Amino acid sequence: MDYTKPIFEKASIRGLADYILYGLAPNKDTRDYETRLDDVYEKYKKAVFNFDDNPTPELLDLANEMTEETASVYMEIGIQTGILLMLDIIKNTGTKELLNLFSSEVKEQGEAETP
């Protein structure tokens, strides 16, 4: 698997997300998560205050609510996708014993939850 080493060296969570969401090569933005979120939040807050100078405008609260729900949904989808990728990697690397063990545990849990 030496030919995959350069691919994995270039891999990053941000690169994968950009590719899945936009079909783009990884964004060269090196800011940390907090800075990225703070920058866009401040930009949006300034735009909101152009329309409503209330210190706690309803538009800002609704945007925060929408953002939280969107983030939650995409996080759930991302976790599920990660698990599917993990299972595919296990299958492709020939570690079927681990895949069988995992599959039997999932099946047993499903049977236990069924009334």
Protein Blocks (a to p, Z undefined) as FASTA:
>chain_A
ZZmmmmmmmpcfklmmmmmmnopacdfbfbdfklmmmmmmmmmmmmmmmmomcfbdfklm
mmmmmmmmmmmmmmmmmmmmmmmmmmmmmmmnopamlmmmmmmmmmmmmmmmpZZ
